[in-house]
């Protein structure tokens, strides 16, 4: 059976596009390869669309497997009928299948099972007929050793009816729709838990329709519920639910009607409502998980693709107070040259520390400073700037650096150094090439996203791994300098093949051509096809080995060069000559116009890094929350995006939050509509809560009156030292920090 028509209809694609993707995936082609080098075959589908096709295929396979199991189980019970088979065939979701299958599941000893064992099923059928006969009189016919009263008989019959109500697929579908449309999620704090549950204060007495509640609230309430602080319920108005069931079962007024109504109410309260609440909670959790995971993945993508410094000689510092600041010097390739230790917070050691830094800068021809932005980061930055060495200073986000430092990867790379040295190296390398360094760290430890510990961990890992793979292949990898971890994310290369590439590089020296990859153990023709275009060899024998042009297209480029009376090396980068090429002339069965256009674009600027250039940024000269006062306008950097707002680093160790309503002077539902990770912004301080370590900020309130202290737009080569003052949006531009704070305190009474 072909899944292509179903997937195509759901995703709004052509069947041929889906068939092509499914065929390529079946041939072990990777998503980056298909998106980059098979555009003409797929009709220019991007990675997201190809991933959606793969995900839909998995969903349909799971549905098909479950359908097959249900059909076999019911058939083995001897209960399959044409009508039942038709219902199963008409089902389009696993939920519908499960509703149909529910009456045929092997049951534990329920009340209804016991009632049937006691011979009460005929009495239940009698009640369901809703005739004019007396139910109590009929009930006396079913007395036995276990049923000795009329009420026991009628109760058993009602238990059977309640189970039948619960197992009616049409009723479950009807109530499910009622839940989706009208149910509310309510939460209340458990008695005597108010103090412990203070962080969930917003949800102590909370109610919101489930079709409106945003994902971050769902995850917050669920966390409070699972931690035992909140009581949580999801339900529509009970009367509406019961009325809808009665309309299905009650035929009119009869002596049996009240018994049917009692059974319906029992079925709803004891069986249907709890079951559908659990189902609804699971669905809400899955939806919230997926949204939170998508937020995390998009933040991770922006972080991985953040601007690299490039090949510079870096002095990197992992700041510290008592234990000192670990210093390392790295060459242009990120190789460790030397290590040292300085103390910038002890007066009697300041001179010695200044001397060491100056000597290291001179000895190793340092071009830039990289300082971790954690504890003592701003103070260390201040110390370096006071040396007036004329070199740019970058504060580097060190989230996850400690995880790397203690990892097996770091121990393998630096077996003779402790974690402080490894951490400093990671900080320096992260400035030089964020992507190459961050792939060594579990993405969950990088510190972007919302509620990452509450969501489905398998799905989170799957999505984040997909994101890393996409980013690595978007940028491309230097075959001769890439780490094992970076190589293992390249299309077609797994960890063992990456290890073999490293071994061959160490044994035989640097690769001089892509063809040499075929000599790597376990890297066959298929793996070569998938990975070759994403691996770069600068200064290779063949000029195209340094580009994103796939080796399968080399003959076409060579023909282009020949037709123009030149060679490939002369054609590369020659825009005027490349503009004269008629791509239609070079179309083949495998390489069409879209691929040829990509080739021309790549030849114009071969190996161009798609990431932006790194910009210098400086915080205002404030260093702690105590210095932050309502009304200040400060430069900041976006460090995290969630659905409810953006977190901004303003240089005081505690990120502030710009609520989504304070981001833009227009309506936005998602901060990512207006902001990106790493973006430089101005923010106005709205509130400072020292006890809860919270800073409320606004971006939109600064747009009418920009402050002069905005963080830098200086290129690396145009860097000049600047110590920015804090600015008030009105008239404090000529005041120093102390005077500005006093003026603001006087104005706002704080």
C-alpha positions in Angstrom: 0.0 0.0 0.0 1.3 3.5 -1.0 1.1 6.1 1.8 2.0 8.9 -0.7 -1.6 10.0 -1.5 -2.6 10.2 2.1 0.5 12.2 3.1 0.3 14.4 0.1 -3.4 15.3 0.9 -2.6 16.1 4.5 0.5 18.2 3.7 -0.9 19.9 0.6 1.9 18.5 -1.7 1.8 16.7 -5.0 1.8 12.9 -4.8 4.9 12.7 -7.0 6.8 14.9 -4.6 5.9 12.6 -1.7 6.7 9.4 -3.6 10.1 10.8 -4.6 11.0 11.7 -1.0 9.8 8.3 0.3 11.8 6.5 -2.4 14.9 8.5 -1.5 14.5 7.9 2.2 14.1 4.2 1.5 17.4 4.3 -0.3 19.0 5.7 2.9 19.3 9.2 1.6 19.4 11.8 4.4 17.1 14.8 4.8 20.0 17.4 4.3 21.1 15.6 1.2 17.6 15.4 -0.3 16.9 19.1 0.4 20.3 20.3 -1.0 21.1 18.0 -3.9 17.7 16.5 -5.1 15.7 19.7 -5.4 14.7 19.0 -9.0 13.4 15.5 -8.1 11.3 16.7 -5.1 10.0 19.9 -6.6 12.3 22.1 -4.3 11.0 20.7 -1.0 12.9 22.1 2.0 14.1 20.2 5.1 11.0 21.0 7.1 8.7 19.6 4.4 10.8 16.5 4.0 10.9 15.9 7.7 7.1 16.3 7.8 6.8 13.6 5.1 9.0 11.3 7.1 7.0 12.0 10.3 3.7 11.4 8.6 5.0 8.1 7.2 5.9 7.0 10.8 2.5 8.0 12.0 0.7 6.0 9.3 2.9 3.0 9.9 2.0 3.1 13.6 -1.7 3.4 12.7 -1.5 0.5 10.3 0.3 -1.8 12.8 -2.3 -1.0 15.4 -5.2 -1.6 13.0 -3.8 -4.9 12.0 -3.4 -6.0 15.6 -7.0 -5.0 16.5 -8.4 -6.8 13.4 -6.6 -9.9 14.3 -7.6 -9.8 18.0 -11.3 -9.3 17.2 -11.2 -12.0 14.5 -9.5 -14.5 16.9 -12.3 -13.8 19.4 -14.8 -14.8 16.6 -16.6 -11.5 16.9 -15.6 -9.8 13.6 -18.6 -8.8 11.5 -18.9 -7.0 8.2 -20.3 -3.9 10.0 -17.5 -3.9 12.5 -14.9 -4.3 9.8 -16.4 -1.4 7.9 -16.1 0.8 11.1 -12.5 -0.2 11.5 -11.8 0.6 7.8 -13.5 4.0 8.2 -11.3 4.9 11.2 -8.6 7.5 10.4 -7.0 8.0 13.8 -5.7 5.7 16.5 -8.2 7.2 18.9 -11.1 6.1 16.7 -9.5 2.6 16.5 -9.2 2.4 20.2 -12.8 3.5 20.7 -14.0 0.7 18.4 -11.7 -1.8 20.1 -12.6 -0.9 23.7 -15.5 -3.4 24.0 -13.3 -6.3 22.8 -10.3 -5.6 25.1 -9.6 -8.2 27.8 -11.0 -6.6 31.0 -10.1 -6.8 34.6 -12.8 -7.8 37.0 -15.0 -4.7 36.7 -18.4 -4.1 38.3 -20.0 -5.0 35.0 -18.0 -8.2 34.6 -19.2 -9.3 38.1 -22.8 -8.4 37.2 -22.6 -10.5 34.1 -21.1 -13.4 36.1 -24.1 -13.1 38.4 -26.5 -13.5 35.4 -27.7 -9.9 35.2 -27.1 -9.1 31.5 -30.7 -10.0 30.5 -32.0 -7.6 33.1 -29.7 -4.9 31.7 -31.1 -5.6 28.2 -34.6 -5.4 29.6 -34.0 -1.9 31.0 -32.4 -0.8 27.7 -35.5 -1.8 25.8 -37.4 0.8 28.0 -40.7 -0.9 27.8 -43.7 -0.3 30.1 -43.1 -3.4 32.3 -42.1 -2.9 35.9 -38.3 -3.1 36.4 -38.6 -4.1 40.0 -40.9 -7.0 39.3 -38.5 -8.1 36.5 -35.6 -7.9 38.9 -37.0 -10.6 41.2 -36.5 -13.1 38.4 -32.7 -12.8 38.8 -32.3 -13.6 42.5 -29.7 -16.2 43.3 -27.0 -17.0 45.9 -25.3 -13.6 45.3 -28.2 -11.5 44.3 -30.8 -11.4 47.1 -32.5 -8.0 46.7 -34.2 -6.0 44.0 -31.7 -3.1 44.4 -28.7 -5.5 44.1 -30.2 -6.8 40.8 -31.0 -3.4 39.4 -27.6 -2.0 40.5 -25.8 -4.8 38.7 -27.9 -4.2 35.6 -27.0 -0.5 35.8 -23.3 -1.4 36.1 -23.6 -3.3 32.8 -25.4 -0.4 31.1 -22.8 2.0 32.4 -20.0 0.0 30.9 -21.9 -0.2 27.6 -22.4 3.6 27.6 -18.6 4.0 28.3 -17.8 1.6 25.4 -20.1 3.2 22.8 -17.7 4.6 20.2 -20.2 7.3 19.1 -20.7 8.5 22.6 -17.0 8.8 23.2 -16.5 10.7 20.0 -19.4 13.0 20.9 -18.0 13.7 24.4 -14.5 14.1 23.1 -15.7 16.9 20.9 -17.5 18.5 23.8 -14.3 18.3 25.8 -12.3 19.9 23.0 -14.8 22.7 22.5 -16.0 23.6 26.0 -13.9 21.9 28.7 -11.9 24.1 31.1 -8.7 23.4 32.9 -9.0 24.2 36.6 -6.3 24.1 39.2 -6.3 24.8 43.0 -3.6 24.7 45.5 -3.8 21.8 48.0 -4.6 22.8 51.5 -1.6 23.5 53.7 0.7 23.7 50.6 0.5 27.5 50.0 3.9 28.3 51.4 5.7 25.4 49.6 3.9 26.1 46.4 4.5 29.8 46.2 6.1 29.6 42.8 2.8 28.4 41.5 0.9 31.2 43.1 -0.7 32.2 39.7 -2.4 28.8 39.6 -3.7 28.6 43.2 -7.3 29.3 41.9 -7.1 29.1 38.1 -9.5 28.3 35.3 -9.1 28.7 31.5 -10.8 27.0 28.5 -8.5 24.3 27.1 -8.8 25.6 23.6 -7.3 28.9 24.7 -4.7 27.9 27.3 -1.1 28.4 26.0 1.5 25.7 26.2 3.7 27.2 28.9 0.7 27.4 31.3 -0.2 23.8 30.7 3.4 22.7 31.4 3.5 24.9 34.6 0.3 23.5 36.0 1.2 20.0 35.1 4.5 20.4 37.0 2.7 21.8 40.0 0.2 18.9 39.8 3.0 16.2 39.5 5.0 17.8 42.4 1.9 17.5 44.6 1.1 21.2 45.0 -1.9 21.6 42.8 -5.1 19.8 42.2 -6.0 19.7 38.5 -9.3 18.9 36.7 -10.3 19.1 33.0 -14.0 18.8 32.2 -16.9 20.5 30.4 -20.2 21.4 32.2 -21.4 18.0 33.6 -25.1 18.7 32.7 -24.2 19.3 29.1 -22.2 16.0 28.9 -25.0 14.0 30.6 -27.7 15.5 28.4 -25.8 14.6 25.3 -25.6 11.0 26.4 -29.2 10.8 27.5 -30.2 12.1 24.0 -28.5 9.0 22.6 -30.0 6.4 25.0 -33.3 7.6 26.4 -36.2 6.7 24.1 -38.9 8.4 26.1 -40.6 8.2 29.5 -40.9 4.7 30.8 -40.5 2.8 34.1 -36.9 2.0 33.1 -35.9 5.6 32.2 -34.7 6.6 35.6 -32.5 3.5 35.8 -31.0 4.3 32.5 -30.4 7.9 33.6 -28.7 6.7 36.8 -26.5 4.4 34.8 -25.6 7.2 32.4 -24.6 9.5 35.3 -22.6 6.8 36.9 -20.9 6.0 33.5 -20.0 9.6 33.0 -18.7 10.3 36.5 -16.9 6.9 37.1 -15.8 6.0 33.6 -16.1 8.5 30.8 -15.1 11.7 32.5 -11.9 10.3 34.2 -11.0 8.5 30.9 -11.6 11.5 28.7 -9.9 13.8 31.2 -6.8 11.6 31.1 -7.0 11.5 27.3 -7.4 15.3 27.2 -4.6 15.9 29.6 -2.4 13.6 27.5 -3.3 15.4 24.3 -2.7 18.8 26.0 0.6 17.6 27.3 1.6 16.3 23.8 0.6 19.6 22.2 2.4 21.7 24.8 5.4 19.4 24.6 5.6 19.8 20.8 5.3 23.6 21.0 7.9 23.8 23.8 10.2 21.4 21.8 9.8 23.5 18.7 10.7 26.6 20.7 13.8 24.9 22.0 14.8 23.6 18.6 14.4 27.0 17.0 16.4 28.7 19.8 19.1 26.0 19.4 19.2 26.6 15.7 19.8 30.3 16.2 22.4 29.6 18.8 24.2 27.0 16.7 24.2 29.4 13.7 25.3 32.4 15.7 28.1 34.5 14.2 31.6 33.0 14.5 34.7 35.0 15.2 36.7 32.9 12.8 40.4 32.1 12.9 41.9 34.5 15.5 44.4 33.9 18.2 42.4 34.0 21.4 43.1 34.5 25.1 40.2 32.9 26.9 39.3 33.3 30.6 37.1 31.3 32.8 36.4 33.8 35.6 36.3 33.0 39.3 36.6 34.8 42.6 38.3 32.7 45.3 39.9 30.1 43.0 41.1 32.7 40.5 40.6 33.0 36.7 41.9 30.2 34.5 43.5 31.6 31.4 44.3 29.8 28.2 45.8 30.9 24.9 44.6 29.3 21.7 46.0 29.5 18.1 43.9 30.2 15.0 42.8 26.6 14.8 41.7 26.5 18.5 44.7 24.5 19.6 45.8 25.0 23.2 49.1 26.9 23.4 49.5 27.6 27.1 47.6 27.9 30.4 47.9 30.2 33.4 46.0 31.5 36.5 45.3 35.0 37.5 43.6 36.7 40.5 41.8 39.9 39.6 39.8 40.2 42.8 42.6 40.2 45.3 44.4 43.6 45.6 47.8 42.1 46.4 47.8 40.0 43.2 46.4 42.6 40.7 49.8 43.8 39.5 51.1 40.2 38.9 47.9 39.4 37.0 48.2 42.5 34.8 51.8 41.5 34.0 50.8 38.0 33.1 48.1 39.1 30.7 50.3 41.6 29.0 53.1 39.0 28.6 50.7 36.4 27.2 49.3 38.8 24.7 52.7 39.7 23.5 54.2 36.2 23.5 51.3 34.6 21.6 50.3 37.5 19.5 46.8 37.5 20.9 44.1 39.2 18.8 41.0 39.0 21.0 39.8 38.2 24.5 37.0 35.7 25.3 35.6 35.9 28.8 32.9 33.5 30.3 29.8 35.4 31.2 29.2 33.5 34.5 30.3 34.3 38.0 32.8 37.2 38.1 32.5 37.6 34.3 31.7 41.3 34.2 34.3 42.1 36.8 36.9 40.2 34.8 35.8 42.0 31.7 36.3 45.3 33.5 39.8 44.3 34.6 40.9 43.4 31.0 39.5 46.6 29.6 41.4 48.7 32.1 44.6 47.3 30.7 44.1 49.4 27.5 45.6 46.8 25.2 43.5 47.9 22.3 42.0 44.4 21.7 38.3 43.5 21.5 36.8 41.8 24.5 33.8 39.4 24.1 31.7 38.0 26.9 30.8 34.5 25.9 27.8 32.6 27.0 29.2 29.7 29.0 26.0 27.7 29.5 27.0 24.0 29.1 30.7 24.7 29.3 30.9 22.9 32.7 29.1 20.0 31.2 31.6 19.7 28.5 34.5 20.1 30.9 33.5 17.1 32.9 32.5 15.0 29.8 34.3 12.0 28.3 34.8 14.1 25.2 36.8 16.7 27.1 38.8 14.1 29.0 39.7 12.4 25.7 40.7 15.7 24.1 42.7 17.0 27.2 43.6 14.1 29.3 46.4 16.0 31.1 44.4 19.0 32.1 41.7 19.6 34.7 38.2 20.8 34.1 39.0 24.5 34.6 41.4 24.4 31.7 38.9 22.5 29.5 36.2 25.0 30.4 38.4 27.9 29.4 39.3 26.3 26.1 35.6 25.7 25.4 34.8 29.3 26.1 37.5 30.4 23.6 36.5 27.9 20.9 32.9 28.8 21.3 33.7 32.4 20.4 35.7 31.2 17.4 33.1 28.8 16.1 30.0 28.3 18.2 28.7 25.4 16.1 31.9 23.4 16.2 32.1 23.7 20.0 28.4 23.4 20.9 28.0 20.0 19.1 30.1 18.5 21.9 27.5 19.4 24.5 24.1 17.7 25.1 21.7 20.3 23.6 19.6 20.2 26.7 22.5 21.6 28.7 22.9 24.7 26.5 20.2 26.7 28.4 17.7 27.7 25.7 14.0 26.8 25.6 11.2 26.4 28.1 10.3 23.5 30.4 12.8 21.3 28.7 12.9 18.9 31.6 9.1 18.5 31.6 8.6 17.5 28.0 8.8 14.1 26.3 12.6 13.4 26.5 12.7 11.0 23.6 10.9 13.4 21.3 13.1 16.3 22.6 16.3 14.5 21.8 15.0 13.4 18.4 14.0 17.0 17.5 17.3 18.6 18.8 19.4 16.0 17.1 17.6 16.8 13.8 18.3 20.5 14.4 22.0 19.9 15.0 22.2 17.8 11.9 20.5 20.5 9.9 22.8 23.3 11.2 26.0 21.3 10.7 25.1 20.5 7.1 23.8 24.0 6.4 27.2 25.5 7.3 29.4 22.6 6.1 32.5 21.1 7.8 36.2 21.5 7.3 37.3 17.8 6.8 40.8 18.4 8.1 40.0 20.3 11.3 36.5 19.0 12.4 36.2 17.1 15.6 34.7 13.6 15.8 31.6 15.0 17.3 31.1 17.5 14.5 31.8 14.9 11.8 29.3 12.5 13.2 26.5 15.0 12.5 27.4 15.3 8.8 25.0 13.6 6.4 25.8 10.0 5.9 28.4 9.8 8.6 27.9 8.0 11.9 30.1 8.0 15.0 32.2 5.0 14.0 32.9 6.4 10.5 33.7 9.8 12.0 36.2 8.0 14.3 37.8 6.3 11.2 38.1 9.7 9.5 40.0 11.1 12.4 42.3 8.0 12.6 43.1 8.3 8.9 43.8 12.0 9.3 46.2 11.3 12.1 47.9 8.4 10.3 48.1 9.7 6.7 47.9 13.4 7.3 45.4 15.9 6.0 43.0 15.0 3.2 44.0 16.6 -0.1 40.8 15.6 -2.0 37.3 14.4 -1.3 38.1 11.2 -3.3 40.4 10.1 -0.4 37.3 9.7 1.7 36.6 6.4 -0.2 39.7 5.0 1.5 38.2 5.5 5.0 37.1 2.1 6.5 33.3 1.7 6.4 32.7 4.8 4.3 31.3 3.2 1.1 29.9 4.7 -2.1 26.5 5.5 -0.5 28.0 7.3 2.5 30.3 9.2 0.1 27.3 10.3 -2.0 25.6 11.6 1.2 28.5 13.3 2.9 30.8 14.6 0.2 29.0 17.8 -0.6 29.0 18.9 3.0 32.7 18.3 3.6 35.1 21.1 2.6 38.8 20.9 2.0 40.4 24.4 1.7 43.3 24.6 -0.7 42.5 21.1 -2.1 43.9 19.8 -5.4 40.5 20.2 -7.0 39.1 23.7 -6.6 35.6 22.4 -6.1 36.6 20.3 -3.1 36.5 23.5 -1.1 32.9 24.3 -2.2 29.4 22.9 -1.6 29.3 21.6 -5.2 28.7 17.9 -5.1 31.3 15.6 -6.8 28.5 14.2 -9.0 28.3 17.7 -10.6 32.1 18.1 -11.2 31.9 16.9 -14.9 29.1 19.5 -15.5 31.2 22.3 -14.1 34.3 21.1 -16.0 32.2 21.2 -19.2 31.0 24.7 -18.4 34.6 25.8 -18.0 35.6 24.1 -21.3 32.7 25.7 -23.2 33.9 29.1 -21.9 37.5 28.4 -22.9 38.9 28.4 -19.4 39.5 25.9 -16.5 37.5 25.3 -13.3 40.0 27.2 -11.1 39.6 30.3 -13.3 35.8 29.9 -13.4 35.4 29.8 -9.6 34.6 33.3 -8.3 34.4 34.8 -11.8 31.0 36.4 -11.5 31.0 38.1 -14.9 31.8 34.8 -16.7 29.3 32.8 -14.6 26.5 35.1 -15.5 26.9 34.2 -19.2 26.2 30.5 -18.5 22.9 29.1 -19.9 21.9 26.5 -17.3 19.4 24.8 -19.6 22.3 23.6 -21.7 23.6 21.5 -18.9 20.5 19.8 -17.6 20.8 16.0 -17.1 18.5 13.3 -15.8 19.8 13.8 -12.3 20.8 17.5 -12.2 18.1 20.0 -13.2 17.7 23.7 -13.4 17.3 24.2 -9.6 20.5 22.3 -8.9 22.4 24.1 -11.6 21.3 27.5 -10.2 22.7 26.4 -6.8 25.9 25.4 -8.5 26.3 28.8 -10.2 25.5 30.5 -6.9 28.1 28.4 -5.1 30.8 29.0 -7.8 30.3 32.8 -7.4 31.2 32.6 -3.7 32.6 29.1 -3.0 32.4 27.9 0.6 30.7 31.0 1.8 29.7 30.7 5.5 26.0 31.3 5.7 26.3 32.7 9.2 26.4 36.5 9.9 29.5 38.4 10.9 30.3 38.8 14.6 29.5 42.2 16.1 31.1 43.7 19.2 28.7 44.4 22.1 29.2 46.1 25.4 26.9 46.2 28.4 26.3 49.4 30.4 28.6 49.9 33.3 26.4 48.3 35.9 27.2 45.0 37.5 24.5 43.9 40.0 20.8 43.8 40.4 21.1 46.4 43.2 22.2 48.9 40.6 19.2 48.3 38.4 16.5 50.9 38.9 13.0 51.3 37.4 13.2 53.7 34.4 16.7 52.9 33.3 17.2 52.2 29.6 19.9 49.7 29.0 21.6 47.7 26.2 20.9 44.0 26.3 21.2 40.7 24.4 18.4 38.2 23.8 19.5 35.0 25.5 16.3 32.9 25.3 12.9 33.0 23.6 9.8 31.4 25.0 6.2 31.7 24.0 5.4 34.1 26.8 8.4 36.4 26.4 12.1 37.0 25.8 14.9 36.8 28.4 17.5 39.6 28.1 21.0 39.7 29.5 21.7 43.2 30.7 25.0 42.3 32.3 24.0 41.8 36.0 24.1 38.0 36.2 20.2 37.8 36.3 18.5 37.9 33.0 15.4 40.1 32.8 12.1 39.2 31.1 10.4 41.1 28.4 6.8 39.9 28.4 5.4 39.2 24.9 3.1 42.2 25.3 6.1 44.5 25.9 8.1 43.5 22.8 6.5 45.5 20.0 4.1 48.3 19.4 1.9 45.9 17.4 0.2 42.7 18.4 2.5 39.6 18.3 1.6 36.2 19.7 5.1 34.9 19.6 8.3 36.7 20.6 10.1 35.1 17.7 8.0 37.2 15.3 10.1 40.2 16.4 13.3 38.9 18.0 16.1 36.4 17.4 18.5 34.8 19.8 21.7 36.9 20.2 19.9 40.1 19.0 21.1 43.4 20.5 18.2 45.4 21.9 17.5 48.4 24.2 15.3 47.7 27.2 13.6 49.8 29.7 13.4 48.6 33.3 9.8 48.3 34.5 10.2 46.4 37.8 13.0 45.0 40.0 12.1 42.3 42.5 15.3 41.5 44.5 13.7 38.9 46.7 12.5 36.8 43.8 15.5 37.8 41.6 13.2 39.1 38.8 13.6 42.0 36.5 10.7 43.1 34.3 11.8 44.9 31.1 10.2 46.5 28.0 11.5 46.9 24.5 8.6 48.8 23.0 8.8 51.6 25.6 12.3 52.4 24.4 11.4 52.8 20.7 10.3 56.4 21.0 13.3 57.5 23.0 16.5 55.5 22.2 19.3 55.6 24.8 22.8 56.5 23.9 24.2 53.5 25.7 23.2 50.9 23.2 25.5 48.0 22.9 27.9 48.0 20.0 27.6 47.7 16.3 31.4 47.6 15.8 33.1 45.2 13.5 36.0 43.2 14.8 38.5 45.3 12.8 36.9 48.6 13.9 36.9 47.8 17.6 37.7 50.6 20.0 37.5 50.6 23.7 34.4 52.2 25.2 33.0 52.2 28.7 29.3 53.0 28.3 27.3 55.0 30.8 23.8 54.1 31.9 21.3 56.3 30.1 17.8 57.4 31.2 15.4 57.8 28.4 15.0 61.5 29.1 17.8 63.7 30.3 20.4 61.8 32.3 22.9 61.4 29.4 25.5 63.6 31.1 25.4 61.9 34.6 27.6 59.1 35.9 26.0 55.9 37.4 25.8 57.1 41.0 24.2 60.5 40.1 21.8 58.9 37.5 20.6 56.3 40.1 20.1 59.1 42.7 18.1 61.1 40.2 15.9 58.2 39.3 15.3 57.2 42.9 14.3 60.8 43.6 12.0 60.8 40.6 10.3 57.5 41.2 10.5 57.5 45.0 12.5 54.3 45.2 
